[in-house]
Amino acid sequence: MRRAGAVVGGVALLVLPLVLREPAVVNWAFLVLLSVTLAQSWNLLGGFGGQVNLGLAAFFGIGALLTRTLWLGGVPVGVALAAGCAGSVLAGFLVGAPSLRLRGPYFAIGTLAMAEILRIVVATTLPEVSALPSRAIATYHLLPRYYLILLVAAATTLAAWWLSHARFGLGLAAVREDELVAESVGVNAFRHKLLAFLLSAGFAGAAGGVFGYYHPSFYPQFAFNPVWTFDSVLMVFLGGIGTVWGPVLGAAFFVTVREVLALGFAEVHVLVFGILFILVVLLLPGGLVEIGRSLRRFAPGRTAPGRHPADLVGRV
Amino acid sequence: MTTAYAGRVVPLGPVVVPLTRLWSLGVAFAALGGLHLFLHRTDLGRAIRATAEDWEAASLMGVPVRRVYRTAFALGSALAGVAGALVTVSDAISPAIGLGWTLKALIVVVLAGLGSMFGTFVAGILLGMAESVAAFAFGGVFREVVGLVLFLVILLLRPQGLFGRSP
């Protein structure tokens, strides 16, 4: 049933910009898919691996900066995107190899510090706004951007699905639950964490790359803003950490509610949003996917799933 | 808005120090001293330290762990409030300055080693000096960067902090 839902959703997203030609709708769908990619990429390491990376914005920013620079320099956008992605993976290796030896809060704060260093350096060395030249504006179309982010979001979610099924994902889950026990049964904890980190960094870089291709003008430091990290973390917790569909639900909910509240409440929408977020976390510690799960619990002939996803949170 | 003492300075030998900064230092000393006495001389302080060391053992000894966590959190928030009040006296403030100061606090704690009061004090001064020297040598924008780099280096080379015991 879930597979059928995924197929229906995928087809709906494929035809959406062709049926609803309203640019506002397509832009909204683009933002949702961008958020899905970022949230899911955080979930790959944070949800499945239990490692709280607060430096996600750095990889998003590297992807955005590399892709945009190459693309505006005349490189085909596909190649530029691949290069941006590769740059993020490389940065992920340079950051992850030393920092993944740190445990718990030290890893979280270390990655946050790394991202802040990068943001300040970018803000200092590239203070000019990066705007598209007029020839690029003249040929700007929303559709290729939309389909590109759809592809990237689908690939990221596919990676999450793979993690929830494959042997590597099981090893990663073992590391998340107890590193010492995982090591004692022959799981190389460091290698599992590093690979998940590279996967996460690569997809965050891809999201950044599409953002760099999409946005007409932004300050380079904007792509390194910690907001990208914290919003993604919120989305993952809203939807359900460590699940395949949680980040997708969380991102759709987050972006939609944010836009609706911004329309209705203007300045105070952040306040309303914060309260809403606290309520969801208090009432639904397993995230929005918990709603579906509780509904199914009442259905005849079904047994409740054994493990509460919120149990993961305590390990962080 | 300017108060009567805002511009006043105190000469300390060859150095001239703004009165507000000197008072800030005094208040910081008093708060840290008070915290130290509280943690080491009162039952509640001892309970906090015991819980930090091993919450299961502490709860077996009759320490109300949840209440201790609540108290420690409240105490930490109160101290942050004191720091905030001191910041308003000599620095620019805006609703968005929180993350920068939070990072500074984390840097100091990691530099010192978790749970080391004396270390926190020394590390705080060390960070302030490093930032000032960096701002002087490389320009003001790199003030924050130096603190963060210092933090990462300590984290990687000496995760227990400069004054912490090895785990």
Interface residues (C-beta under 8 A of the other chain):
Chain A: P98 S99 L102 Y106 I109 G110 L112 A113 M114 E116 I117 I120 V121 A123 T124 P226
Chain B: L99 L103 L106 I107 V110 V141 F142 E144 V145 L148 V149 F151 L152 L155 L156 P159
